[in-house]
Amino acid sequence: MSEGRSRPIKQIVIVGGGSAGWMTAAALSRMLPAHAVRITLVESEQIGTVGVGEATIPDVINFNAMLGIPEAEFLRETNGTFKLGIQFVDWSRIGTSYFHPFGQFGVDMNGIDFHQYWLRHRSIQTGSTIEDYSLSAMAAKNGKFALPDPNPRSVMSHIRYAYHFDATSYAAYLRRYAEKRGVHRKEGKVVQVHQDGETGFLTAIDLEDGTGLEGDLFFDCTGFRGLLIGQTLDIDFNDWSHWLVCDTAQTVACEHAGAPLPYTISTAKSAGWQWRIPTRNRTGNGHIYSSLWMDDDTAIDSLLADLDGKPLGDPRKIRFRTGHRQRFWEKNCVAIGLSGGFLEPLESTSLYLIQEGISKFLALFPSAGMPATVRDEYNRQLVKKFEQVRDFIVLHYKATERDDSALWDYCRTMEIPDSLEERIQLFREAGRIFRYEDELFSKPSWIAVMLGQNVWPETVDPIVSTVEPSDITRSLHSMTSAMSGAVAKMETHQAFLQKYAWAG
C-alpha cells in the first residue's frame, strides 16, 4: 500500500454553516480527536440559510444521543416541542383527513402483521380506523404526551416521537458544541477554490479577506449553490421534478393560537401543500407549490389566509429543485444537505438526509487517498436513501382522488417510478408491505399513507381469512382498551414540556 493512500486525514474544511454544516462539524468533533485532525468551518453571515427544517422524525434522537446531548437541554435551547406524527388534511379528497403516526399499529400476532388482522376485522365490522390502534396517534389527537416505557411489555413502550424545533437555534447550539470540542470557525466568503493539477482533488480555498485554507477533505454545505460539488467539480444533478412538481416555498412564522400541538399538520392545497409546525415560542408555516400552476402573490395570499395566528414578519420565498447530485462524494469532496440534494419536507426528512450523509461517511471514514471503492459505496448508499424517500413522498401525490386542479390531475395520472408502482400493486393485491435494505420508512408508515389515501387491498390475507372473526375482535378490543387507558393517564403535551424541559 502506497504512503499516499494510507496517509491519515489531518485537515478537514467544511464550507457552509446552517444545520448541514454544524451537524457535520459536531459529529466530526465528537468522533475525531482535536489533536489529530484540525476541523475548520467557513461560513459567511452575509449568506443566509434556508432554515425551514423545523420538524423531524425519530432518527434525530439517535443523532443527538451520539453527540451526548441531554434531551431536556436540547429542547430548551432550540425552543423544542414533541412530535408524535403528521396529520394530513385534504390529500385524498377535500374534506378528508388521516394521521401518520410514529411507531406501530397494534401488535403483530402469530408472525403476521397487525394491519392484516385489522383489515379482516374491518371487512366484517365497519366504523374503526387503523389509527385507533396507534398509541402515538391517540395521544396526539388528545394533545397528550409521555416518554416511552423501556419495558417492552408495557403498552407505553409503543410511543415513538420526534421533535419540532427552531432550525436556526439548533445550528447555533451545535456551533457552541463543536467549538467547545476544537472546531475552528472562520467568517468569510469563498472567492476561489484550488485543485490539484493531476488528480483534480481540492487542495485549498481562498477567502475574500485573503485567507487561504488548505485541506485533505472538504465538505460542501453551501446549500443549493453547491459551490464545491457543483460549481467546482461539475457533478450533474438528477432532476426529479417530473414526479415532484413543486418548486417554490413561501415561509413565515406566526404567533401561537394556543397550546402547541404534539404533531405537524400538512394541508393539501390547489397547487401544493402547507405545513404548520408548533415550536415553543411560535408556529412555523410554509406553503410549497408549483410555479407552473400558481403565482407567488396567490401563494402568499393562500399562506397568510391559513395561519392560525398573527404573522411574525413577511413571507420569505425559496426556490428549489427536487433530486440529487449524481455523486454525493467526488474526489475529496462530500456534499451534505442541500448541496447534495433536496426532497420537499412533506415527511420531515430534510435533517434525516443530512444525518445519513454524515453517519454513512463516518462508517466509511477514509484515508487521505480517498479510495474509489469507498466513495462508490457511499454514493450507492446515499442514492438509495434518496430514492426510497422519494418514492414515499411521491406516493402522497399519486394516491389521490382529487381532480379539482391542474396539479392534482397531473399527479393522479402521472407515471411513477417502477419501484413505487410495484409497492402499490403488491399492497392492492392483499395488503402486503415489505421493508428493503435498511430503508427509512417502516411498514406502519407505508400502511398509514396507503390506507389514509384510499389505497385498499382487494382481498384479505388468505391466512388471516381463516381466523375466527370473534377472536380477532377480542384481541383488537383488548389493544385499543389498553391504549385508551394509557392515554387517559398522560399529561397534556404542554404540561409535560413545562415540567420536563421548559422550567429549567
Residue pairs with C-beta under 8 A, 6 or more apart in sequence:
2 369
4 368
4 369
5 367
5 368
5 369
5 371
6 367
6 369
7 367
7 368
7 369
8 36
8 37
8 367
8 368
9 37
9 216
9 217
9 366
9 367
9 368
10 36
10 37
10 38
10 216
10 368
11 37
11 38
11 40
11 214
11 215
11 216
11 217
12 28
12 32
12 37
12 38
12 39
12 40
12 215
12 216
12 217
12 218
12 219
13 40
13 41
13 42
13 205
13 213
13 214
13 215
13 217
13 218
13 219
14 21
14 24
14 25
14 28
14 39
14 40
14 41
14 42
14 218
14 219
14 221
15 21
15 41
15 42
15 190
15 205
15 218
15 219
15 220
15 221
15 222
15 227
15 228
16 41
16 42
16 43
16 219
16 220
16 221
16 222
16 223
16 227
16 337
16 339
17 41
17 43
17 49
17 171
17 175
17 221
18 43
18 49
18 50
18 51
18 167
18 171
18 221
18 223
18 337
19 49
19 51
19 53
19 167
19 170
19 171
19 174
19 337
19 350
19 351
19 354
20 221
20 223
20 336
20 337
20 338
20 339
20 354
21 41
21 43
21 171
21 219
21 221
21 336
21 337
22 41
22 170
22 171
22 172
22 174
22 175
22 178
23 63
23 171
23 174
23 336
23 351
23 354
23 355
23 358
24 219
24 221
24 336
24 354
24 358
25 39
25 41
25 174
25 175
25 178
25 183
26 67
26 174
26 177
26 178
26 181
26 183
27 63
27 66
27 67
27 358
27 359
27 362
28 37
28 39
28 183
28 362
29 39
29 177
29 178
29 181
29 182
29 183
30 66
30 67
30 68
30 181
31 362
32 39
34 181
34 182
38 184
39 178
39 182
39 183
39 184
40 183
40 184
40 185
40 186
40 213
40 215
41 178
41 183
41 184
41 185
41 186
42 185
42 186
42 187
42 188
42 190
42 205
42 207
42 213
43 185
43 186
43 187
44 187
44 188
44 189
45 187
46 189
47 189
49 167
49 168
49 171
49 223
50 223
50 224
50 318
50 338
51 167
51 168
51 171
52 167
52 249
52 251
52 284
52 286
52 318
52 345
52 350
53 167
53 345
53 348
53 350
53 351
54 164
54 165
54 166
54 167
54 277
54 279
54 284
55 83
55 86
55 162
55 163
55 164
55 264
55 275
55 277
55 284
55 345
55 348
56 83
56 162
56 163
56 164
56 165
56 348
56 351
56 352
57 102
57 162
57 347
57 348
57 349
57 352
57 440
58 102
58 160
58 161
58 162
59 162
59 352
59 355
59 440
60 162
60 163
60 351
60 352
60 355
61 71
61 161
61 162
62 355
63 355
63 359
64 71
64 74
67 177
69 177
71 501
72 500
72 501
72 504
73 501
73 504
74 80
74 163
74 165
74 173
75 81
75 163
75 165
75 280
75 497
75 500
75 501
75 502
76 501
76 502
76 504
77 169
77 173
78 163
78 165
78 166
78 169
78 170
78 173
78 279
79 165
79 166
79 169
79 279
79 280
79 281
79 282
80 163
80 164
80 165
80 166
80 279
80 280
80 501
81 163
81 164
81 165
81 260
81 262
81 278
81 279
81 280
81 493
81 497
82 145
82 161
82 162
82 163
82 164
82 262
82 493
82 496
82 497
83 102
83 161
83 162
83 163
83 164
83 262
83 263
83 264
83 348
84 101
84 102
84 136
84 137
84 139
84 140
84 145
84 159
84 160
84 161
84 262
84 263
85 99
85 100
85 101
85 102
85 136
85 137
85 140
85 263
85 264
86 99
86 100
86 263
86 264
86 265
86 266
86 347
86 348
87 97
87 98
87 99
87 100
87 140
87 263
87 264
87 265
87 266
88 97
88 98
88 99
88 100
88 266
88 268
88 396
88 449
88 452
88 453
89 96
89 97
89 265
89 266
89 267
89 268
90 96
90 97
90 267
90 268
90 269
90 402
91 98
91 266
91 268
91 273
91 396
91 400
91 402
91 452
91 453
92 98
92 399
92 400
92 401
92 402
92 452
92 453
92 454
93 400
93 401
93 402
94 402
94 404
98 129
98 131
98 448
98 451
98 452
98 453
99 131
99 134
99 137
99 140
99 141
99 263
99 448
99 452
100 347
100 445
100 448
100 449
100 452
101 131
101 134
101 136
101 137
101 140
101 160
101 444
101 448
102 136
102 160
102 161
102 162
103 134
103 135
103 136
103 158
103 159
103 160
103 444
104 114
104 134
104 158
104 442
104 444
105 114
105 115
105 118
105 130
105 133
105 134
105 444
105 447
105 448
106 114
106 115
106 117
106 118
106 133
106 134
106 476
106 479
107 114
107 479
108 114
109 117
109 475
112 461
112 463
112 464
113 431
113 433
113 443
114 133
115 130
115 431
115 433
115 443
115 444
115 447
115 451
116 431
116 460
116 461
116 464
117 464
117 467
117 472
117 475
117 476
118 128
118 130
118 133
118 476
119 431
119 457
119 460
119 461
119 464
120 460
120 461
120 464
120 465
120 467
120 469
120 472
121 128
121 469
121 472
121 473
121 476
122 128
123 460
124 469
125 473
128 476
128 480
130 447
130 448
130 451
131 137
131 138
131 141
131 448
132 138
132 480
133 476
133 479
133 480
133 483
134 158
134 444
134 483
135 155
135 156
135 158
135 159
135 483
135 486
135 487
136 158
136 159
136 160
136 161
138 483
138 484
138 487
139 145
139 146
139 159
139 262
139 487
139 490
140 261
140 262
140 263
142 487
142 490
143 259
143 261
143 262
143 492
143 493
143 494
144 262
144 487
144 490
144 491
144 492
144 493
145 161
145 262
145 490
145 491
145 492
145 493
145 496
145 497
146 156
146 159
146 486
146 490
146 491
146 496
147 159
148 156
148 157
148 158
148 159
148 160
148 161
149 155
149 156
149 157
149 159
150 157
151 157
155 482
155 483
155 485
155 486
156 486
158 483
161 262
162 348
164 260
164 264
164 277
164 278
164 279
164 284
165 279
166 279
166 281
167 351
175 185
179 185
186 207
186 211
186 213
188 207
188 208
188 209
188 211
189 207
189 208
190 205
190 206
190 207
190 208
190 227
191 206
191 207
191 208
192 205
192 206
193 202
193 204
193 205
193 206
193 227
193 228
193 232
194 202
194 203
194 204
194 205
194 206
195 201
195 202
195 203
195 232
196 202
196 203
199 331
200 233
200 331
201 331
201 332
201 370
202 215
202 218
202 228
202 232
202 233
202 331
202 332
202 333
203 214
203 215
204 212
204 213
204 214
204 215
205 212
205 213
205 215
205 218
206 212
207 213
215 332
216 332
216 368
217 332
217 333
217 334
217 368
217 370
218 228
218 332
218 333
218 334
219 333
219 334
219 335
219 336
220 226
220 227
220 228
220 229
220 333
220 334
220 335
220 336
220 339
220 340
221 336
221 337
221 339
222 228
222 339
223 337
223 338
223 339
224 320
224 321
224 338
224 339
224 342
225 231
225 339
226 235
226 325
226 335
226 339
226 340
227 339
228 333
228 335
228 339
229 235
229 325
229 328
229 330
229 333
229 335
229 339
229 340
230 237
230 325
230 339
232 333
233 330
233 331
233 333
235 325
235 326
235 327
235 330
235 335
236 325
236 326
237 321
237 323
237 324
237 325
237 326
238 323
238 324
238 325
238 326
239 321
239 322
239 323
240 322
240 323
240 390
241 247
241 321
241 322
241 323
242 414
243 322
243 390
243 394
243 397
243 414
243 416
243 417
244 322
244 343
244 344
244 390
244 393
244 394
244 397
245 290
245 292
245 407
245 410
245 411
246 271
246 272
246 273
246 288
246 289
246 290
246 322
246 344
247 290
247 291
247 292
247 319
247 320
247 321
247 322
248 288
248 289
248 290
248 291
248 296
248 299
248 317
248 318
248 319
248 320
249 286
249 287
249 288
249 289
249 317
249 318
249 320
250 286
250 287
250 289
250 296
250 299
250 300
250 303
250 315
250 316
250 317
250 318
251 284
251 285
251 286
251 287
251 315
251 316
251 318
252 285
252 286
252 303
252 304
252 307
252 311
252 312
252 313
252 314
252 315
252 316
253 282
253 283
253 284
253 285
253 311
253 312
253 313
254 282
254 283
254 285
254 307
254 308
254 309
254 310
254 311
254 312
255 282
255 283
255 309
255 310
255 312
256 278
256 281
256 282
256 283
256 309
257 283
257 308
257 309
259 492
259 493
259 494
260 278
260 279
260 280
260 283
260 493
260 494
260 497
261 278
261 493
262 493
264 275
264 276
264 277
264 348
265 275
265 276
266 273
266 274
266 275
266 276
266 346
267 273
267 274
267 275
267 276
267 306
268 400
268 402
269 287
269 289
269 302
270 293
270 294
270 302
270 404
270 405
270 407
270 408
271 289
271 290
271 293
271 294
271 299
271 405
271 406
271 407
272 287
272 288
272 289
272 290
272 294
272 299
272 407
273 287
273 288
273 289
273 346
274 285
274 286
274 287
274 288
274 302
274 303
274 306
275 284
275 285
275 286
275 288
275 345
276 283
276 284
276 285
276 308
277 283
277 284
277 285
278 284
280 497
280 502
282 312
283 307
283 308
283 309
285 303
285 306
285 307
286 303
287 299
287 300
287 302
287 303
288 344
288 345
288 346
289 299
290 407
292 406
292 407
293 405
293 406
293 407
294 302
296 317
300 315
303 315
304 311
304 315
320 338
320 342
320 344
321 342
322 342
322 343
322 344
322 390
323 341
323 342
324 340
324 341
324 342
324 382
324 383
324 386
325 335
325 339
325 340
325 341
327 375
327 379
328 334
328 335
328 340
328 341
328 357
328 378
328 379
328 382
328 383
329 335
329 361
329 375
329 378
329 379
329 382
330 375
331 370
332 368
332 370
334 357
334 361
334 378
335 341
335 357
336 354
336 357
336 358
337 353
337 354
337 357
340 353
340 357
340 382
341 353
341 386
343 349
343 350
343 353
343 386
343 389
343 390
343 393
344 393
346 393
346 396
347 389
347 392
347 393
347 441
349 389
349 393
349 440
352 389
352 440
353 385
353 386
353 389
356 382
356 385
357 382
360 378
360 381
360 382
361 378
364 374
364 377
364 378
366 374
366 375
384 437
385 439
385 440
387 417
387 419
388 436
388 437
388 439
388 440
388 441
389 440
389 441
390 417
391 416
391 417
391 419
391 420
391 423
392 440
392 441
392 445
392 446
392 449
394 416
394 417
394 420
395 420
395 423
395 424
395 446
395 449
395 450
395 453
396 449
396 453
397 411
397 414
398 411
398 412
398 414
398 416
398 420
398 424
399 424
399 449
399 450
399 453
399 454
399 455
400 408
400 411
400 412
400 453
401 412
401 454
402 408
402 412
403 409
403 412
423 433
423 446
424 450
424 455
426 432
426 433
426 434
427 433
427 446
427 450
427 455
427 457
428 455
428 456
428 457
428 458
429 457
429 458
429 459
430 457
430 458
430 459
430 460
430 461
430 462
431 457
431 460
431 461
433 443
433 446
433 447
433 450
434 443
435 441
435 442
435 443
464 472
490 496
491 499
